[in-house]
Amino acid sequence: MMTNMSTEGAAAQAGAPRSTPRRPDRRARRRQETIAEILDLATDVMTEEGVNGLSLAEIARRLGVQPPSLYKYFPSLMAVYDELFRRGQAEHLAVMREAMATAEPGLDALTAGLEASGRWLLANRAIAQLLFWRPVPSFEPSPEALAPSVEMVALERAALRAAVAAGQLGPDADSEEAVYLVSTLITGVLSQAMANEPGLPWGQGRFTSQFPKLIKLLVAAYPPGTRAEAHASPDN
């Protein structure tokens, strides 16, 4: 009985095809390459014509296909905007996260992340407008596209919390209000830079060079060792 089993096992082994590493599906890979090309072309159009100047017809022309061919990849222009938004937010988040990871927790990490954000956004102005302004009034990002933005806010909130723990900011800086203030500071600088000095890199010119002073305003708004009177009251 054992001999028969061994013989059958050897025969099965001899006749069995050797396992080979599974290759990525060529069709799926080509589809992803085409989607990436569409998004890159869409970014070029927005950079040249304005974010609201994007159209499926222009993307198709640059891709060398008829507009209906794009529907195999995106069902509508809004779907193109949504994927541009998601991809942009993911890249922006990665840049911020990497910069913050190399700095000391607290204000140093927050400053490093915001400066890295500013450099990336100035280098990607069309995507920056889509992410943080409303150049296309009819566009609303999907929850999936917004997810990296939620993570970005969590990173900033964690840095503010660390700054409070380190005594760099007052306790009230660990709040959504402080996140809103940080957002106002960075987008204000970028708005002025993009409107008046769009060709200058971060740190040069009249506006982005002011950012270190704005961080000092954050400290002035939440001075270390203090808490807003309403929060400090025993009745509250």
GUSEFI-671169 format. One record per residue: residue number from 1; residue in three letters; chain; y negated, z, x negated of N, C-alpha, C in turn. Coordinates in steps of 0.1 Angstrom, whole numbers. Layout:
BEGIN
R resi resn chain  n_c2  n_c3  n_c1 ca_c2 ca_c3 ca_c1  c_c2  c_c3  c_c1
R  NUM  ALA     A     Y     Z     X     Y     Z     X     Y     Z     X
...
END
This chain:
BEGIN
R resi resn chain  n_c2  n_c3  n_c1 ca_c2 ca_c3 ca_c1  c_c2  c_c3  c_c1
R    1  MET     A    12     0    -8     0     0     0   -13     0    -9
R    2  MET     A   -12     8   -19   -24     9   -28   -26    -5   -35
R    3  THR     A   -14   -11   -39   -15   -24   -46   -21   -34   -37
R    4  ASN     A   -17   -34   -24   -23   -44   -15   -38   -42   -13
R    5  MET     A   -42   -29   -12   -56   -27   -10   -64   -31   -22
R    6  SER     A   -58   -29   -34   -65   -33   -46   -67   -48   -47
R    7  THR     A   -56   -55   -43   -56   -70   -44   -66   -75   -34
R    8  GLU     A   -66   -70   -22   -76   -74   -12   -90   -72   -16
R    9  GLY     A   -92   -59   -22  -105   -56   -27  -110   -66   -38
R   10  ALA     A  -101   -69   -47  -105   -78   -58  -108   -92   -52
R   11  ALA     A  -100   -96   -42  -102  -109   -36  -116  -110   -29
R   12  ALA     A  -118   -99   -22  -131   -98   -15  -143   -98   -25
R   13  GLN     A  -141   -91   -36  -151   -90   -46  -154  -104   -52
R   14  ALA     A  -142  -111   -55  -143  -124   -61  -150  -134   -52
R   15  GLY     A  -147  -133   -39  -153  -142   -30  -167  -139   -25
R   16  ALA     A  -171  -127   -27  -184  -123   -22  -195  -129   -30
R   17  PRO     A  -206  -133   -23  -217  -139   -31  -225  -127   -38
R   18  ARG     A  -229  -131   -50  -237  -121   -58  -250  -118   -51
R   19  SER     A  -254  -106   -51  -267  -102   -45  -278  -107   -55
R   20  THR     A  -288  -113   -49  -300  -117   -57  -312  -111   -51
R   21  PRO     A  -322  -108   -60  -335  -102   -55  -341  -111   -44
R   22  ARG     A  -345  -104   -34  -351  -111   -22  -365  -117   -26
R   23  ARG     A  -366  -130   -24  -379  -136   -27  -388  -135   -14
R   24  PRO     A  -401  -134   -17  -411  -134    -6  -410  -147     2
R   25  ASP     A  -410  -146    15  -410  -158    23  -421  -167    19
R   26  ARG     A  -418  -180    15  -428  -189    11  -438  -192    21
R   27  ARG     A  -434  -193    34  -443  -197    45  -452  -185    47
R   28  ALA     A  -447  -173    47  -456  -161    49  -466  -160    37
R   29  ARG     A  -461  -163    25  -470  -162    14  -482  -172    15
R   30  ARG     A  -478  -184    19  -488  -195    20  -498  -191    32
R   31  ARG     A  -493  -185    42  -501  -181    53  -512  -171    48
R   32  GLN     A  -507  -161    40  -517  -151    35  -527  -157    26
R   33  GLU     A  -523  -167    18  -532  -174     9  -542  -182    17
R   34  THR     A  -538  -188    28  -548  -195    36  -558  -186    43
R   35  ILE     A  -553  -175    48  -562  -165    54  -572  -160    44
R   36  ALA     A  -567  -157    31  -577  -153    21  -587  -163    18
R   37  GLU     A  -583  -176    18  -592  -187    16  -602  -188    27
R   38  ILE     A  -598  -187    39  -607  -187    51  -617  -176    50
R   39  LEU     A  -613  -164    46  -622  -153    45  -632  -155    34
R   40  ASP     A  -628  -161    23  -637  -163    11  -647  -174    15
R   41  LEU     A  -642  -184    22  -652  -194    27  -662  -189    37
R   42  ALA     A  -657  -180    46  -666  -174    55  -676  -165    48
R   43  THR     A  -673  -159    38  -682  -151    30  -693  -160    24
R   44  ASP     A  -688  -171    19  -698  -181    13  -708  -186    23
R   45  VAL     A  -703  -189    35  -712  -194    46  -722  -183    49
R   46  MET     A  -717  -170    51  -726  -159    54  -737  -157    44
R   47  THR     A  -733  -158    31  -742  -157    20  -753  -167    20
R   48  GLU     A  -749  -180    23  -758  -191    23  -766  -192    36
R   49  GLU     A  -760  -190    47  -766  -192    60  -770  -180    68
R   50  GLY     A  -767  -168    63  -769  -156    71  -756  -152    78
R   51  VAL     A  -754  -139    80  -742  -134    86  -740  -140   100
R   52  ASN     A  -751  -141   107  -750  -146   121  -749  -162   121
R   53  GLY     A  -749  -168   109  -748  -182   109  -734  -187   107
R   54  LEU     A  -725  -178   107  -711  -182   105  -705  -189   118
R   55  SER     A  -697  -199   115  -691  -206   127  -677  -211   122
R   56  LEU     A  -668  -212   132  -655  -217   129  -656  -232   124
R   57  ALA     A  -665  -239   130  -666  -254   126  -670  -255   112
R   58  GLU     A  -679  -246   107  -683  -248    93  -672  -243    83
R   59  ILE     A  -664  -233    87  -653  -228    79  -643  -240    79
R   60  ALA     A  -640  -246    90  -630  -257    90  -635  -268    82
R   61  ARG     A  -647  -272    82  -652  -283    74  -650  -280    59
R   62  ARG     A  -653  -268    55  -652  -265    41  -637  -264    37
R   63  LEU     A  -629  -260    46  -614  -259    44  -608  -273    44
R   64  GLY     A  -614  -282    50  -609  -296    51  -599  -298    62
R   65  VAL     A  -601  -290    73  -592  -292    85  -601  -293    97
R   66  GLN     A  -594  -296   109  -601  -296   121  -602  -281   127
R   67  PRO     A  -613  -278   134  -615  -264   139  -603  -259   146
R   68  PRO     A  -596  -266   155  -584  -260   162  -573  -255   152
R   69  SER     A  -573  -261   140  -563  -256   130  -565  -241   127
R   70  LEU     A  -577  -237   128  -580  -223   124  -574  -213   134
R   71  TYR     A  -571  -217   146  -566  -208   156  -552  -203   153
R   72  LYS     A  -545  -210   143  -532  -205   139  -533  -192   131
R   73  TYR     A  -546  -190   126  -548  -178   117  -557  -168   124
R   74  PHE     A  -567  -173   131  -577  -164   138  -579  -169   152
R   75  PRO     A  -578  -161   162  -579  -166   176  -594  -168   180
R   76  SER     A  -603  -163   172  -617  -164   176  -626  -161   163
R   77  LEU     A  -639  -165   165  -648  -161   154  -649  -146   152
R   78  MET     A  -649  -139   163  -650  -124   163  -638  -118   155
R   79  ALA     A  -626  -125   155  -615  -120   148  -617  -123   133
R   80  VAL     A  -624  -133   129  -628  -136   115  -637  -124   110
R   81  TYR     A  -648  -122   118  -657  -111   115  -649   -98   113
R   82  ASP     A  -640   -95   122  -632   -82   122  -624   -81   109
R   83  GLU     A  -618   -92   105  -610   -91    92  -619   -90    80
R   84  LEU     A  -631   -97    81  -640   -96    70  -645   -81    69
R   85  PHE     A  -648   -75    81  -652   -61    81  -641   -52    75
R   86  ARG     A  -629   -54    80  -618   -45    75  -616   -47    60
R   87  ARG     A  -616   -59    55  -614   -62    41  -625   -56    33
R   88  GLY     A  -638   -58    38  -649   -53    30  -649   -38    30
R   89  GLN     A  -646   -31    41  -646   -17    41  -635   -11    32
R   90  ALA     A  -624   -18    31  -613   -14    22  -617   -15     8
R   91  GLU     A  -623   -26     4  -627   -28   -10  -638   -18   -13
R   92  HIS     A  -648   -16    -4  -659    -6    -6  -653     8    -8
R   93  LEU     A  -644    12     0  -637    25    -1  -631    27   -14
R   94  ALA     A  -623    17   -19  -616    18   -32  -626    19   -43
R   95  VAL     A  -638    13   -43  -648    14   -53  -653    28   -53
R   96  MET     A  -657    33   -42  -662    47   -41  -652    57   -45
R   97  ARG     A  -640    56   -41  -629    65   -44  -627    66   -59
R   98  GLU     A  -626    54   -65  -624    54   -80  -635    60   -88
R   99  ALA     A  -648    58   -83  -659    63   -90  -660    79   -89
R  100  MET     A  -657    83   -77  -657    98   -74  -646   105   -81
R  101  ALA     A  -635    98   -83  -623   105   -90  -626   108  -105
R  102  THR     A  -635   100  -111  -638   102  -125  -650   112  -127
R  103  ALA     A  -656   117  -117  -667   126  -118  -663   140  -115
R  104  GLU     A  -671   150  -118  -669   164  -115  -671   165  -100
R  105  PRO     A  -662   173   -93  -663   175   -79  -677   181   -75
R  106  GLY     A  -682   177   -63  -695   182   -59  -705   171   -60
R  107  LEU     A  -717   175   -64  -728   165   -64  -726   154   -74
R  108  ASP     A  -720   157   -85  -717   146   -94  -708   135   -88
R  109  ALA     A  -698   139   -81  -689   130   -75  -696   122   -64
R  110  LEU     A  -704   129   -56  -711   123   -45  -721   112   -51
R  111  THR     A  -728   116   -61  -738   107   -67  -731    95   -73
R  112  ALA     A  -719    97   -80  -712    86   -86  -707    77   -76
R  113  GLY     A  -702    82   -65  -696    74   -54  -707    66   -47
R  114  LEU     A  -719    72   -45  -730    64   -38  -735    54   -47
R  115  GLU     A  -736    56   -60  -741    46   -70  -732    35   -71
R  116  ALA     A  -719    38   -71  -709    27   -72  -709    19   -59
R  117  SER     A  -711    26   -48  -713    19   -35  -725    10   -35
R  118  GLY     A  -736    15   -40  -748     6   -41  -746    -6   -49
R  119  ARG     A  -740    -4   -61  -737   -16   -70  -728   -26   -63
R  120  TRP     A  -718   -22   -56  -709   -31   -49  -716   -38   -38
R  121  LEU     A  -724   -31   -30  -730   -37   -18  -741   -47   -23
R  122  LEU     A  -748   -44   -33  -758   -54   -38  -751   -66   -43
R  123  ALA     A  -739   -65   -49  -732   -76   -54  -725   -84   -43
R  124  ASN     A  -724   -78   -31  -718   -84   -19  -727   -83    -7
R  125  ARG     A  -738   -89    -8  -749   -86     2  -745   -90    16
R  126  ALA     A  -739  -102    17  -735  -106    31  -725   -97    37
R  127  ILE     A  -715   -93    30  -706   -83    35  -712   -70    38
R  128  ALA     A  -721   -66    29  -729   -53    31  -736   -53    44
R  129  GLN     A  -742   -64    48  -750   -65    61  -740   -63    72
R  130  LEU     A  -728   -70    71  -718   -69    82  -713   -54    83
R  131  LEU     A  -712   -48    72  -706   -34    72  -716   -23    78
R  132  PHE     A  -729   -24    74  -737   -13    76  -750   -16    84
R  133  TRP     A  -752   -29    88  -762   -33    97  -756   -39   109
R  134  ARG     A  -764   -45   118  -758   -52   130  -764   -66   131
R  135  PRO     A  -760   -74   121  -765   -88   121  -759   -97   132
R  136  VAL     A  -748   -93   138  -741  -100   149  -740   -91   161
R  137  PRO     A  -750   -91   170  -750   -81   181  -738   -81   189
R  138  SER     A  -731   -92   190  -719   -93   199  -706   -88   192
R  139  PHE     A  -707   -85   179  -695   -80   172  -693   -65   172
R  140  GLU     A  -681   -61   176  -678   -47   175  -665   -46   167
R  141  PRO     A  -664   -39   156  -652   -38   148  -641   -31   155
R  142  SER     A  -629   -35   153  -617   -28   159  -615   -15   152
R  143  PRO     A  -607    -6   159  -603     7   152  -597     5   139
R  144  GLU     A  -588    -5   138  -582    -8   125  -592   -12   114
R  145  ALA     A  -602   -20   118  -612   -24   108  -621   -12   104
R  146  LEU     A  -623    -3   113  -631     9   111  -624    20   103
R  147  ALA     A  -611    20   102  -604    30    96  -608    34    81
R  148  PRO     A  -610    24    73  -615    27    59  -629    34    59
R  149  SER     A  -637    31    69  -650    37    70  -649    52    73
R  150  VAL     A  -639    55    82  -636    69    85  -632    77    73
R  151  GLU     A  -624    70    64  -620    76    52  -632    78    42
R  152  MET     A  -641    69    42  -653    70    34  -661    82    38
R  153  VAL     A  -663    84    51  -670    96    55  -663   109    51
R  154  ALA     A  -650   109    52  -642   120    48  -644   123    33
R  155  LEU     A  -645   113    25  -647   115    11  -661   121     8
R  156  GLU     A  -671   116    15  -684   122    13  -685   136    18
R  157  ARG     A  -678   139    29  -678   153    35  -671   162    25
R  158  ALA     A  -660   157    19  -653   166     9  -662   169    -3
R  159  ALA     A  -670   159    -7  -679   161   -19  -690   171   -15
R  160  LEU     A  -695   170    -3  -705   179     1  -699   194     2
R  161  ARG     A  -687   194     7  -680   207     7  -678   213    -7
R  162  ALA     A  -675   205   -16  -673   209   -30  -686   214   -36
R  163  ALA     A  -697   207   -32  -710   210   -38  -714   224   -32
R  164  VAL     A  -711   227   -20  -714   240   -14  -706   250   -21
R  165  ALA     A  -693   248   -23  -684   258   -30  -689   260   -44
R  166  ALA     A  -695   250   -51  -699   252   -64  -713   258   -65
R  167  GLY     A  -719   261   -54  -733   266   -54  -744   256   -56
R  168  GLN     A  -741   243   -55  -750   233   -58  -759   230   -46
R  169  LEU     A  -753   232   -34  -760   230   -21  -758   243   -13
R  170  GLY     A  -767   245    -3  -765   255     7  -754   253    16
R  171  PRO     A  -749   263    23  -738   262    32  -739   251    43
R  172  ASP     A  -752   249    48  -754   239    58  -751   225    54
R  173  ALA     A  -750   223    41  -747   209    36  -732   205    40
R  174  ASP     A  -724   215    43  -710   211    47  -711   209    62
R  175  SER     A  -716   197    66  -718   194    80  -719   179    82
R  176  GLU     A  -718   175    94  -720   161    98  -734   157    96
R  177  GLU     A  -743   166    98  -758   163    97  -760   159    82
R  178  ALA     A  -754   166    73  -757   162    59  -751   148    55
R  179  VAL     A  -740   145    62  -734   132    60  -744   121    65
R  180  TYR     A  -750   124    76  -760   114    82  -772   113    73
R  181  LEU     A  -776   124    67  -787   124    58  -784   115    45
R  182  VAL     A  -772   117    40  -768   110    28  -767    95    32
R  183  SER     A  -762    92    44  -761    78    48  -775    72    49
R  184  THR     A  -785    79    54  -799    75    56  -805    72    42
R  185  LEU     A  -802    81    33  -808    79    19  -803    66    13
R  186  ILE     A  -790    64    13  -784    52     6  -787    39    13
R  187  THR     A  -787    39    26  -789    27    33  -804    23    33
R  188  GLY     A  -813    34    32  -827    31    31  -830    24    18
R  189  VAL     A  -825    29     7  -827    23    -6  -822     9    -6
R  190  LEU     A  -810     7     0  -804    -7     0  -812   -16     8
R  191  SER     A  -816   -12    20  -824   -20    29  -837   -26    22
R  192  GLN     A  -844   -17    15  -856   -21     8  -852   -30    -4
R  193  ALA     A  -841   -27   -11  -838   -36   -22  -834   -49   -18
R  194  MET     A  -826   -50    -7  -821   -63    -3  -832   -72     3
R  195  ALA     A  -842   -65    10  -853   -72    16  -863   -77     6
R  196  ASN     A  -865   -69    -5  -876   -72   -14  -872   -76   -28
R  197  GLU     A  -860   -71   -33  -856   -74   -46  -841   -78   -46
R  198  PRO     A  -836   -88   -38  -822   -90   -36  -815   -94   -49
R  199  GLY     A  -822  -100   -59  -816  -105   -71  -814   -94   -82
R  200  LEU     A  -819   -82   -80  -819   -72   -90  -806   -64   -89
R  201  PRO     A  -800   -60  -100  -788   -51   -99  -792   -37   -96
R  202  TRP     A  -783   -28   -93  -785   -14   -90  -792    -8  -102
R  203  GLY     A  -802     1   -99  -809     8  -110  -821     1  -115
R  204  GLN     A  -824   -11  -111  -835   -19  -116  -845   -21  -104
R  205  GLY     A  -857   -23  -107  -867   -26   -97  -873   -13   -91
R  206  ARG     A  -880   -15   -80  -888    -4   -74  -880     5   -65
R  207  PHE     A  -868     1   -60  -862     9   -50  -849    16   -54
R  208  THR     A  -839     9   -59  -827    16   -63  -829    25   -75
R  209  SER     A  -839    23   -83  -842    32   -94  -847    46   -89
R  210  GLN     A  -851    47   -76  -855    59   -70  -844    68   -65
R  211  PHE     A  -832    63   -66  -821    70   -59  -818    84   -65
R  212  PRO     A  -819    86   -79  -818   100   -84  -828   110   -78
R  213  LYS     A  -840   105   -75  -850   114   -69  -845   117   -54
R  214  LEU     A  -839   108   -48  -835   110   -34  -824   120   -34
R  215  ILE     A  -815   121   -44  -805   131   -44  -811   145   -46
R  216  LYS     A  -822   145   -53  -830   158   -54  -835   162   -40
R  217  LEU     A  -839   152   -32  -843   156   -18  -832   162   -10
R  218  LEU     A  -819   158   -13  -808   164    -6  -807   178   -10
R  219  VAL     A  -809   181   -22  -809   195   -27  -820   203   -20
R  220  ALA     A  -832   197   -19  -843   203   -13  -840   206     2
R  221  ALA     A  -833   197     8  -830   199    23  -820   210    25
R  222  TYR     A  -811   212    15  -800   222    16  -800   230     3
R  223  PRO     A  -811   238     1  -811   246   -12  -800   256   -13
R  224  PRO     A  -795   257   -25  -784   266   -27  -787   281   -23
R  225  GLY     A  -777   287   -18  -778   301   -14  -786   304    -1
R  226  THR     A  -788   293     7  -796   295    19  -787   289    31
R  227  ARG     A  -790   294    42  -784   289    55  -795   288    65
R  228  ALA     A  -794   278    74  -804   277    85  -804   290    93
R  229  GLU     A  -816   293    97  -818   306   104  -809   307   116
R  230  ALA     A  -807   296   124  -799   297   136  -785   301   132
R  231  HIS     A  -780   296   121  -766   299   117  -765   313   111
R  232  ALA     A  -776   317   105  -775   331    99  -777   342   109
R  233  SER     A  -782   339   120  -784   350   130  -771   356   135
R  234  PRO     A  -770   369   135  -758   376   140  -755   373   154
R  235  ASP     A  -765   369   162  -762   366   176  -755   353   178
R  236  ASN     A  -755   344   167  -749   331   168  -735   332   161
END
